[in-house]
Amino acid sequence: MATDYYALLGVSKNATDDEIKRAYRQLARKLHPDVNGGSAEDEAKFKEVSVAYETLSDPERRRRYDMFGADGPRQGGPGEGFGGFGDLFDAFFGGGGFGGGQHQSGPRRGDDVEVVLDITFEEAVFGVERSVTYRGPVACTTCAATGAAPGTTPTRCKDCDGQGQVRRVRQSILGQVVTTSPCSTCRGLGEIIEKPCPDCRGEGRRTEERSVTVEVPAGVDAGTTLRITGAGAAPARGGIPGDLYVHLRVLASERYERNGADLLMTLHVAFTQAALGTELMVDTPDGEEKIEIAPGTQTGKTVRLRGKGVPHLRSRGRGDLHIRIEVDTPTNLNREQEQLLRELALLRGEPVHESGLFTRIKSTFS
């Protein structure tokens, strides 16, 4: 991000507060993504301009910026951290301490929005681009989010001098205390709309249904939350939109179980294949893969396919696919199959039950 905030806003270092505010409003109307559907470059520039205005519109932050630049010290002064009487009075009275209150400066920020998105197991593994829709405040295009009717502009509130807050001084046992509260005349916005926009009624935003494209990265799991900066609700009369939080729900897979980046599946194998060995084709997330079943394989043996699991979300590579072998015992044998098995049992010296036919003949003559 550029560090020359004055150049970003197009004003001189001696610019007044009004000049800085006017410059920011002009740029915001031009670059705001909800107003003109601008490019990603315009959206990034809008965020830079907002940070510059937030810094230069606050007298103390502007003083520190002029002294140290954007990367200068951010703590240590009486108005920062939590270590002075001013901070104590902020905590208890909501305003400044001895001699001067603080007020919220910089562009207003909209509310965050939360939605739930259901995706399939395969979409969680490989990633997907989906669209989510919600109903919420969006910037009014008729008035460019100013709230004023086209051809008019808001005026500064005289009661709070455009600050959006009023200060009150009272005496306490500790001395003079200055507290701040939102201005009731302008509802804390610092401006008065003489002729409201007919479409948004002076709010600078309208409630509409909005669709946002969500890039779901490969390797996400159930419970993952994605944050889309600036895709939340628009604030009243311009400013920075809130963020959109997308909570993912992953539908269960009929074939795989997941353990982190590894996948587990069960493969049923005939007892003859397990005893003699074979090659089988199995389904993996990437398609069919040939695996070797060694002679004498028992139920519970696991075959591992490296790199056929879930992509690592925050690093390269993928987990493994573990294939658990389950040997199936045949049922519903016909007479020929049963006879062959009995011959095998006899050769191996393994006692088995007598056949059903022989048992019935024996019971008849007993």
Sequence and secondary structure as in RCSB ss.txt:
>XXXX:A:sequence
MATDYYALLGVSKNATDDEIKRAYRQLARKLHPDVNGGSAEDEAKFKEVSVAYETLSDPERRRRYDMFGADGPRQ
GGPGEGFGGFGDLFDAFFGGGGFGGGQHQSGPRRGDDVEVVLDITFEEAVFGVERSVTYRGPVACTTCAATGAAP
GTTPTRCKDCDGQGQVRRVRQSILGQVVTTSPCSTCRGLGEIIEKPCPDCRGEGRRTEERSVTVEVPAGVDAGTT
LRITGAGAAPARGGIPGDLYVHLRVLASERYERNGADLLMTLHVAFTQAALGTELMVDTPDGEEKIEIAPGTQTG
KTVRLRGKGVPHLRSRGRGDLHIRIEVDTPTNLNREQEQLLRELALLRGEPVHESGLFTRIKSTFS
>XXXX:A:secstr
  S HHHHHT  TT  HHHHHHHHHHHHHHH HHHH   HHHHHHHHHHHHHHHHHTSHHHHHHHHHH TTS  S
 STTSSS SHHHHHHHHHSS BTTB     S  B   EEEEEEE HHHHHH EEEEEEEEEEEE TTTTTS B T
T   EE TTTTTSSEEEEEEEETTEEEEEEEE TTTTTSSEE SSB TTTTTSSEEEEEEEEEEEE TT  TT E
EEETT S   TTSSB   EEEEEEE   SS EEETTEEEEEEEEEHHHHHH EEEEEEETTEEEEEEE TT  TT
 EEEETT S B SSSSSB  EEEEEEEE   S  HHHHHHHHHHHHHHT      HHHHHHHHH  
